[in-house]
Amino acid sequence: MAARTVRSLTALAAAAVLMTALLVGCGGGTTTAVPVSGGAAAAGPAALATPTAAETEYNSPCPTGGNARKFAKTRFALHAGLALGAFHRYIYKPLRSGGFRAGADKRKRTIAKAAIAGAFALHQLKVARGFAAANPTLCRAVQGVSNQFSALTGKLQNGTATPADIAAGNSSMAGLQRDASKTGYGFKEQNVTIPGTS
């Protein structure tokens, strides 16, 4: 019995460290260099440039103009689908099956997985928001879902998430899907396995 407790605590600590590393690693304080194509590339490997505005994370207010990014619809659909898949697999389905209830089998592990999945879904929504920048309706919808997931992830990390919080997250994702479909940016849930949750 004591060995199982030690294993559970070790797994929970490892999940917390991984989650912290993911959250710290997602900070946007630095940029990486990107090789320049064309004539500068012929000058040698030392010719590097910083990313363009289209390659950096989107942090501006919702736009009113048209699409300025390549494959924005496809990339939005990919990242929003990954966020939806992670939410459904690691947060919503365990809630429906009673995995978060007191006394549930492997409850701590389920909560740790949900916290990691919440951080992953939040990151994917931030990336999707950058590609939704061309559409003002989508931009507002993604921002609302990002705020919802930020609060939900915090509650999952603290162990204070309620079924109502998770149901609200599900309804906000459904709203995002509905708004995206109305504006031609429809997406489907993607099957995703998040490292550290197996």
N, C-alpha and C positions, 0 to 999 in steps of 0.2 A: 504494500500500500504506500509506503514512504517513497519507494523508487518511482512509483507512478506520479506522485505529487511533485517530486523533483523534476521528472521529465516534463510534466505539464508546465511548471514554472519556467523551466529552461526554454521550452517552446514559446511560451508567452513572451519571455524576455527577448528571444531571438526575433520574434515577430515585431516587437516594439522597436528594436534596433533597426530592422529592415525598413519599417515604416518611417522612422525618423530619417534614415538615409535617403529614402525616396523623396520625402518632403523637402529635405535640405537640398538634394540634388536637383530638384525641380525649380529652384530659385533662378531668377532671370538676370542676375547681376553681371554676368560676363557674356561675351560673345566669342565665338570661335572663328577662325580664319577659314575662308573657302577659296580653293584655287580659282584663279581667273581664267576664263576660257579665251580662246582666240590667240592674238599675237603675244600677249603677256605670258601665256602658258609656254610658248616656245622659248622664252627667255630663261626658263629653268624653274626648278621647284621652289625657289625662294619667292617667286612672284605670287603673293597672296592678297586677298581683299576681304573686307569685312562683309557680313551678310547684308543683303538689301532689306528694305523695309518689308517686303513681301515674305521674307524668310524668318522674321523675328516674331515674337509673341505679340498678339494684338491686345493693346491696353487702352485704346482710345474709346471715346463715346461711340454709340451706334451711328453708322454713316447714313447718308441719304442718297449716295451715288450708286453706280452700277458695279458689276463684277470686274475687279482688276487683278484677280489672282488666277493662275492656271489651274485647271481641274478642281476648282473650289467645291463644286457640287459633289464630286466623287470623294474628295478628301474629307469634306464635312460628313458625308454618309459613313465613311469608314470609321472615323473617330467617334462620332455619336453612336454608332452601332456597337463599338467596343465598350463604350461607357454603359450603354443599356445592357449588354450581355454580362458585364461584370456585376452590375447592380442586381440583375435578376438571379444570376447563379449563386452569388455569395451573400446577398443581403435579403432579397425578397423571398426567394424559395425557402431558405432556412427559417425565416420568420413564419411562413405559412405552415411549415412542418413542425413548428414548436422548438426549433433548435436554440432559441434564445431564452426559453423559460428556465426558471430556477429548477435545478435537479435534472436538466436534460443531459443526455449522453454527450460528452465532449463539448460542453457549453462554452468553456473558455477558449478552446480552439476555434469554435465557430465564430465567437465574437472577435477574436484576433484576425481571422480571415476576412470578416466583414469590414473591419477597420482598414485593412490593407486594400481591399477591393474598393472601399469608399474613396481612399486616396487616389487609387488608379483611375476610378471613374471621374473624379474631380479633375485630374490632369487631362484626361481625354476630352472632357468638356471644355477645358481651357483651350486646347488645341483646336477643337471643333469651332469654338467661338471665333478664332482667327480666320477660319474659312467661311464662316457665316457673315463676315464683315460686309460682304457685298449686298446683303439683304437686310434692311432695317427691321423687318418683322422677325426674322430668324435671330438677329443679333439680340433683341430684347428677350426672346424666348430662351436662348442659350444662357444669357446672363442670369435670368431667374432660376434656372435649373442649377447653374453653378453655385449660386448663393445657397440654395436648398441643400446641395450635396456637401458644401463646406460645413454647414451647421450639423448635418447628419453625421459626417465623418468625425467631427469633434465629439458628438454624443456617443458614437460607437467606441471611440478611444477611451472615453471616461466611463463607459459601461452604463450610461444613463438613457440610451435610446429606448423609446417605447414603440409598440406596434403602430401607434398613430403617426409617429415621426417617419417610420419606414413606409407606411401607406401614403403619406404626403410626398415622399420621394418618388414613389411609384406613379402617383397621379401627375407630378410635375414632369416626369419622363414621358408619360403618355401625352401630356399637353405639348411637349416639345415635338414629339412624333407627329401629332396632329397639325401643329403650325408649320412644320417642315414640309409635310405633304401638301398643304394648301399652297405653298409658295414654290412647289416644284423641287424641293430638296428632300424628298422622302428617304428614309433609311430603315433598315431592318436590324434586329438584334443579331449580334455576331457572337459565335461561340468562342469564348476566351478562357484561357488558363493563365492565371497570374502567378509568376514565380514567387515562391515563398508561401503559397497557400496550399500546396499539395500535401 
